[in-house]
Amino acid sequence: MKKTTILVILALIGAVSKAEGQVNPKISQLFEELKQTKGVMYPKTPTIIKRGGMDNSGNHPQLDYSLHLYYRPDLIRGRQDSHFVDSVLRIEKACFDKRVKAIRRTVSEMQKEAQDSCHYESHTGGKDTIVCSLNLCRDTTRVHKYSDDKFSYFYSDEFLYFVLESGKAEESFEGLFHYCVSLPGLDLYSGTYSWGDMNDDIESLMNEHGISHRNAFWQHDDAYSHAVWDDEEEEERSAWINIVNYGEYAYAGVTEAKIYSLTEDQKPLAQQLLAAIDSMALRFTNSWQDRYYEYHYGASFKGNPSTILAVYTRQISETNSIQVRVADHSYHFLILYTRGTEWLPTEWFCLKSFINGKKEYFEGMKPRE
């Protein structure tokens, strides 16, 4: 068992390294630096997402690096004693400033090798705005430049942008750094690994360890959806913790869930299974697919991110996804199939069905009132 787990982890590390080999070294260095600057109250880890599918032969898969930047003293003040708040704010501001400095330095360095760039900066009236976008792709036939009311951006096989603005609250800032690079195209004759193949492999893996699943059904129609979002229905809205839509927006949604659960003392096994399933998901992205996908590097039970893989169509709102979560002192793997908008109930781990607010719990799992 240990030998198999080590091989799976090594394969995963090798796959990540291969993908990152396409990334500009300055970006890799930047994100390694950013990982070391987590704040006290609001640690923000950079996210890495691989996107592709549907038209792999024409548009290559892409790797997205992104980091949201926040400094919100208004969310901290007034909650604790002033000495503690001042201490936290000093640490948070130092962390924020260090991240912004690192990003600006990297953008400045990469601007020298950019094919085209746009830069705007304003510091007036106590408000700050910084917008910088770079096109790093040499193939001019694969570059699209677009603008909003004020700024210009690029979409190409390699681009980045950095936006930082003063927030509405005093002394607050919000921003986003985003880098995207296209990966090599796929060989259509190298074999396939479909969602069905992967689902079968996951089921075999779980069966090997004696882990069975339970089936759940969660549904909301148009009328219920509108009612939930009425101001008077705060209690109904709190019954749902996650709302996701990968295709066209729809008010209604039906989700069929397959849930595998491990107890708290099975944490080592849960981590082994996560590594194995993560490797399967990455293998899925390395095969030609007839639907779009989003694969999240570093998915974990801690929930940052909790989705390993989502597969979807853009014209028809239909989604398959694999998620991992911790709840009720247990580790869970969720295999979801959704038509419409995916709503995840707050009590998803114990709900056999949730249809427009009407709940049915799994036997022996109804929470005590």
Secondary structure, 3 states (H helix, E strand, C coil): CHHHHHHHHHHHHHHHHHHHCCCCHHHHHHHHHHHCCCCCCCCCCCEEEEEEECCCCCCCCEEEEEEEEEECHHHCCCCCCHHHHHHHHHHHHHHHHHHHHHHHHHHHHHHCCCCEEEEEEEEECCEEEEEEEEECCCCHHHCEEEECCCCEEEECCEEEEEEEEECCCCCCEEEEEEEEEECCCCCCCCCCCCHHHHHHHHHHHHHHCCCCEEEEEEEECHHHHHHHCCCCCHHHHCCEEEEECCCCCCCCEEEEEEEEEEEHHHHHHHHHHHHHHHHHHHHHHCCCCCCEEEEECCCCCCCCCCEEEEEECCCCCEEEEEEEEEECCEEEEEEEEEEECEEEECCCCCEEEEECCEEEECCCCCCCC
